[in-house]
Amino acid sequence: MSVTSKESPPLQIFRHNESPSDLSAEQKEIVRLKEESNAVILCHNYQIDPIQQIADYVGDSLGLARQAAETDADVIVFCGVHFMAETAKILNPGKKVLLPDLDAGCSLSDSCPADKLADYKEKNPGLYVVAYVNCSAAVKALSDVICTSGNAKQIVDQVPQDREILFVPDQNLGQWVIGQTGRPMRLWPGSCYAHVLFTKESIERCRIEYPDAPVVAHPECVETVRDLADEVCSTEKMVSYCRESSANSFIILTEAGMMHRLTRELPDKSFVAGPTGHCACNDCRFMKMNTLPKLLSCLKGQSPEITLDDTLIEQAKLPIERMLEWS
């Protein structure tokens, strides 16, 4: 790997042969305990590779929400962050939902506290609230419909034209959706700390080194970075885009855990982790809080468990179900 300048870090390249194929003793024990307790392991694309390898389903927020709604397992082990496990609990109030690390939060979710949203709605009556799924159960309960990065355009297109939209909490995704739909919206001033670390300058340096590699960016990136991309899409769409493209290498602008799924499903292609201004790739510190030891302990002790008030569940379930119907 070469360095384009003294200031820029070496690029991190992901290829299929970097992932071990055999399960460790710890992974095998996790699989055994999962089967013993009739549990299902749902895993977000940003989780570490050893967890992805033993998950029953690896996907983005929309796919995970659908899997959570349809599972017949007694226990849902959600390898992701807190708001994702809450979504699973909302859709499965009678099931036990576990999160390996209860402190695995989300900077984007935290940027929109429910009390502030409630206050804003009170001062601005009549708004139709479209909430990106990266928000707390309490914020979902205050919303009219939920969306993911994969279906945000589709959802916004179906909001009644006579309603003014407030899009929460990600302003970058919201800005991108405005461009896709032509629909004016008020944007909540939130963002994902990991995705905004990508810069125009760091990606331009990367393109110099890999001029033939298409740039694929998540819509949570800032506009100047999205403008450099050949494709802006959800993590799920990244898989299909790279599969269908004739290119052999891609520059991927999202959390680095996505590289593991890409290399596993597209073993004949290679992926360059989009660099930031100060590191070779971009890890979310919250997503990486879930580890194999924590997952093993979670299954052994059947905790930590996600618990939500019944009233909150009922209120938050309506906009999620509306999203699933509309998408």
C-alpha positions in Angstrom: 0.0 0.0 0.0 1.3 3.4 -0.9 0.8 6.8 0.6 -0.3 9.7 -1.5 1.3 12.3 0.8 3.1 12.6 4.0 -0.1 13.8 5.7 -2.4 11.2 4.4 -2.6 7.7 6.1 -2.0 4.5 4.1 -5.2 3.2 2.5 -6.8 0.0 3.9 -7.7 -2.5 1.2 -10.1 -5.4 1.9 -10.1 -8.6 -0.1 -11.8 -11.9 0.5 -8.7 -13.9 1.6 -8.3 -11.6 4.6 -11.3 -13.3 6.4 -10.7 -16.6 8.1 -13.1 -19.4 7.0 -13.0 -21.6 10.1 -15.0 -20.8 13.2 -13.1 -20.3 16.5 -14.1 -22.2 19.7 -15.8 -19.1 21.0 -17.8 -18.7 17.8 -18.9 -22.4 17.9 -20.0 -22.0 21.5 -22.1 -19.0 20.6 -23.7 -21.0 17.8 -24.5 -23.8 20.2 -26.0 -21.5 22.8 -28.0 -19.8 20.1 -29.6 -23.0 19.0 -30.1 -24.2 22.6 -32.1 -21.1 23.5 -33.9 -20.9 20.1 -32.4 -17.5 19.5 -31.7 -15.6 16.3 -28.7 -13.4 15.8 -29.5 -10.2 13.8 -26.3 -8.3 12.8 -25.8 -4.9 11.3 -23.4 -4.5 8.4 -21.1 -2.4 10.6 -20.4 -5.2 13.2 -17.0 -6.9 13.4 -16.4 -9.7 11.0 -16.3 -12.6 13.6 -19.8 -11.7 14.6 -21.0 -11.3 11.0 -19.7 -14.8 10.3 -22.1 -16.5 12.7 -25.1 -14.2 12.4 -28.4 -15.6 11.0 -28.9 -12.3 9.1 -26.6 -9.5 8.2 -28.1 -6.4 6.7 -29.0 -2.8 6.9 -31.6 -1.1 9.1 -34.6 -1.9 6.8 -33.6 -5.5 6.3 -33.1 -6.0 10.0 -36.4 -4.4 10.9 -38.2 -6.8 8.5 -36.3 -9.8 9.9 -37.2 -8.7 13.4 -40.9 -8.4 12.5 -40.9 -11.9 10.9 -38.8 -14.0 13.2 -40.3 -16.9 15.1 -37.4 -17.3 17.4 -38.0 -17.0 21.2 -35.0 -14.7 21.7 -33.6 -12.0 19.4 -29.9 -11.1 19.9 -29.3 -7.8 18.2 -25.7 -7.1 17.3 -26.0 -3.5 16.5 -26.7 -0.4 18.6 -29.3 0.5 21.1 -32.0 2.0 18.8 -31.9 -1.0 16.6 -32.5 -3.4 19.5 -35.3 -1.1 20.6 -36.9 -1.4 17.1 -36.7 -5.2 17.4 -38.5 -5.0 20.8 -41.2 -2.7 19.4 -41.9 -5.2 16.7 -41.7 -8.2 19.0 -43.0 -7.0 22.4 -43.6 -10.6 23.6 -40.1 -11.8 22.8 -36.8 -11.4 24.7 -34.5 -8.9 22.9 -30.9 -8.9 23.9 -28.1 -6.4 23.1 -24.5 -7.6 23.9 -23.5 -4.2 25.1 -26.2 -2.0 26.5 -24.0 1.1 26.2 -23.7 0.7 22.4 -25.5 3.9 21.5 -25.5 6.2 18.5 -24.3 9.8 18.2 -27.0 10.5 15.6 -29.8 9.1 17.8 -28.5 11.2 20.7 -28.6 14.4 18.5 -32.4 14.3 18.7 -33.6 14.0 22.3 -37.3 13.2 22.5 -38.1 16.1 24.8 -36.6 18.6 22.4 -38.5 17.1 19.5 -41.7 17.2 21.5 -41.1 20.9 22.3 -40.4 21.7 18.7 -43.6 20.0 17.6 -45.6 21.9 20.2 -44.2 25.2 18.9 -44.7 24.2 15.2 -48.0 22.4 15.0 -49.1 20.5 11.9 -45.7 19.2 10.9 -45.5 15.7 9.4 -42.5 14.1 11.1 -40.4 11.6 9.0 -37.9 10.0 11.3 -34.8 8.2 10.1 -34.7 4.8 11.9 -31.5 6.0 13.7 -33.5 7.4 16.6 -34.7 6.4 20.0 -38.0 4.6 20.6 -39.3 7.8 22.2 -38.6 9.8 19.1 -40.2 7.1 16.9 -43.3 7.5 19.1 -43.4 11.2 18.2 -43.2 10.6 14.5 -45.6 9.9 11.7 -43.5 7.5 9.7 -40.1 6.0 9.9 -37.6 5.6 7.1 -34.2 4.1 6.4 -31.4 5.3 4.1 -32.6 2.6 1.7 -36.3 3.7 1.5 -36.1 7.4 2.5 -37.0 8.7 -1.0 -39.8 6.2 -1.3 -41.3 7.1 2.0 -41.1 10.9 1.5 -42.7 10.6 -1.9 -45.8 9.1 -0.2 -46.2 11.8 2.5 -49.4 13.8 1.7 -48.4 16.8 -0.5 -50.4 19.3 1.7 -48.2 18.5 4.8 -45.0 20.2 5.7 -42.3 17.7 6.6 -39.9 17.8 9.4 -37.1 15.3 8.8 -35.2 14.0 11.8 -32.5 13.5 12.9 -29.9 13.3 10.1 -29.6 16.6 8.2 -27.2 15.1 5.6 -29.6 12.2 4.7 -32.5 14.7 4.7 -30.6 17.1 2.4 -29.9 14.2 0.0 -33.6 13.2 0.1 -34.6 16.7 -0.8 -32.4 16.5 -3.9 -33.9 13.1 -4.8 -37.5 14.1 -4.3 -37.7 17.8 -4.9 -39.7 18.0 -1.7 -38.9 20.8 0.6 -38.4 19.7 4.2 -37.3 21.2 7.6 -34.1 19.4 8.7 -33.2 18.6 12.2 -29.5 19.6 12.8 -28.2 16.0 13.6 -25.5 13.9 12.0 -23.5 10.7 12.3 -20.1 11.5 13.7 -18.4 8.7 11.7 -19.8 9.6 8.3 -19.0 13.3 8.6 -15.3 12.4 9.1 -15.0 11.7 5.3 -13.7 14.9 3.6 -13.6 16.1 0.0 -9.8 16.3 0.2 -9.3 12.8 1.6 -11.5 11.2 -1.1 -9.8 13.2 -3.8 -6.4 11.9 -2.7 -7.9 8.3 -2.7 -9.2 8.7 -6.2 -5.7 9.7 -7.4 -4.4 6.4 -6.2 -7.4 4.4 -7.5 -8.6 6.4 -10.6 -10.6 3.5 -12.0 -12.5 2.6 -8.8 -16.0 4.0 -8.5 -16.7 5.9 -5.3 -19.8 4.6 -3.4 -21.0 6.8 -0.6 -23.6 6.5 2.1 -26.1 9.5 2.1 -25.1 10.3 5.7 -21.9 11.7 4.3 -21.7 15.5 3.8 -22.8 17.0 0.5 -19.3 17.8 -0.7 -18.4 14.2 -0.3 -21.6 12.9 -1.9 -20.9 15.1 -4.9 -17.7 13.2 -5.6 -19.5 9.8 -5.5 -20.4 7.7 -8.5 -23.2 6.2 -6.4 -24.9 7.4 -3.2 -26.9 4.7 -1.6 -27.7 2.6 1.5 -25.4 -0.2 2.6 -27.7 -2.8 1.1 -27.7 -1.1 -2.3 -23.9 -0.9 -2.1 -23.8 -4.7 -2.4 -26.0 -4.8 -5.5 -24.2 -1.8 -7.1 -20.8 -3.4 -6.7 -22.1 -6.8 -7.9 -23.6 -5.3 -11.0 -20.7 -3.0 -11.9 -17.9 -4.1 -14.3 -15.3 -2.5 -12.0 -13.0 -4.7 -10.0 -12.2 -2.2 -7.2 -14.4 0.2 -5.3 -13.9 3.1 -2.8 -16.5 2.6 -0.1 -17.5 5.6 2.0 -19.2 4.2 5.1 -18.3 2.5 8.3 -15.5 0.0 7.7 -17.5 -3.0 9.0 -19.3 -3.0 5.6 -16.1 -4.2 3.9 -16.5 -7.6 5.6 -19.9 -8.2 4.0 -18.8 -6.9 0.6 -15.7 -9.1 0.5 -17.7 -12.1 1.7 -20.5 -11.7 -1.0 -18.2 -10.4 -3.8 -15.0 -12.4 -3.3 -13.6 -11.6 -6.8 -13.6 -7.8 -6.1 -11.6 -5.6 -3.8 -12.7 -2.6 -1.7 -10.8 0.4 -0.5 -12.0 1.8 2.8 -12.7 5.4 2.3 -10.1 7.3 4.3 -10.8 10.3 6.5 -8.4 13.2 7.0 -6.6 11.3 9.8 -7.1 7.6 9.5 -7.1 4.9 6.9 -10.7 3.8 7.4 -13.7 4.7 9.5 -14.8 2.7 12.5 -17.9 3.6 14.6 -16.8 3.3 18.2 -20.4 2.4 19.2 -20.8 -0.4 16.6 -17.5 -1.9 17.7 -18.6 -2.1 21.3 -20.1 -5.5 20.6 -17.5 -8.2 20.7 -17.4 -12.0 20.7 -16.9 -12.3 24.5 -19.8 -9.9 25.1 -22.0 -11.9 22.7 -21.1 -15.2 24.4 -21.8 -13.7 27.8 -25.1 -12.3 26.5 -26.3 -15.7 25.4 -25.1 -17.4 28.5 -26.8 -15.0 30.9 -29.7 -14.0 28.6 -28.9 -10.4 29.3 -28.6 -7.4 28.9 -32.2 -7.3 27.9 -34.1 -4.4 26.2 -37.2 -3.4 28.1 -39.7 -0.8 27.0 -43.0 0.5 28.4 -46.1 -1.0 26.8 -47.5 2.4 25.9 -44.3 3.5 24.3 -44.2 0.3 22.3 -47.7 0.9 21.0 -47.0 4.5 20.0 -43.6 3.7 18.4 -45.0 0.7 16.5 -47.4 2.7 14.3 -44.9 4.7 12.3 -42.6 1.6 11.9 -45.5 -0.4 10.6 -46.4 2.5 8.3 -42.9 2.4 6.9 -43.0 -1.4 6.3 -46.4 -1.0 4.5 -45.1 1.9 2.3 -41.9 0.2 1.4 
